[in-house]
Amino acid sequence: MAGTRQFDESALLEKVLTTFWQQGYSKTSMQELAAATGVQRGSLYNAYGDKEELFLLAFDLYRDRYVSEMKASLDHDDPRTALQAFFNFAITSMTTGTPSRGCLSTKTVIGTEGLEEPIHSAIQSLVDDIEEALFVRLSQPDATSRLNLPAREAARMAVTLTRGLVAIERIYRDKKRMKATAESFVKVLLKGE
């Protein structure tokens, strides 16, 4: 039947996501996506239009999972435990795989000069979601009484640290170093730590 997709879209998007995550947006071609998915390049163009649209669909999948898992990591009664779990989650996410896969959002932003608006907006929205989840957790009374700065600033600094950890992961590939840095940050952020 004409116009009917002859492939499992969810499986295809998983493979697209993996390819973008391993190689980065700018270094991934439609031919490589075709090879990774087993779907001919022409069929990908017919179904999705272009590489940007495929990236955005795969990024939505990534974002939904990441935000859900990140929020779950913050769901602890103690703010110190919540922050430690958040950083452990972020570090594990970027150090998974052989070689480690890094951070899809940061890899895309840094690896692409003149990023197209829809992709820029999608990544900015993810970073905003991360900051907002941290802000919500750090705005709870048990945390605000222990913070050395306002909750919004603490959330923004934590997001910034995760972006810096991405660079440290790429340079040193040392999970212990990353965890020690995150632990130091938590000690500085919370009073009496």
Secondary structure, 3 states (H helix, E strand, C coil): CCCCCCCCHHHHHHHHHHHHHHHCCCCCCHHHHHHHHCCCHHHHHHHHCCHHHHHHHHHHHHHHHHHHHHHHHCCCCCHHHHHHHHHHHHHHHHHCCCCCCCCHHHHHHHCCCCCCHHHHHHHHHHHHHHHHHHHHHHCCHHHHCCECCCHHHHHHHHHHHHHHHHHHHHHHCCHHHHHHHHHHHHHHHECCC
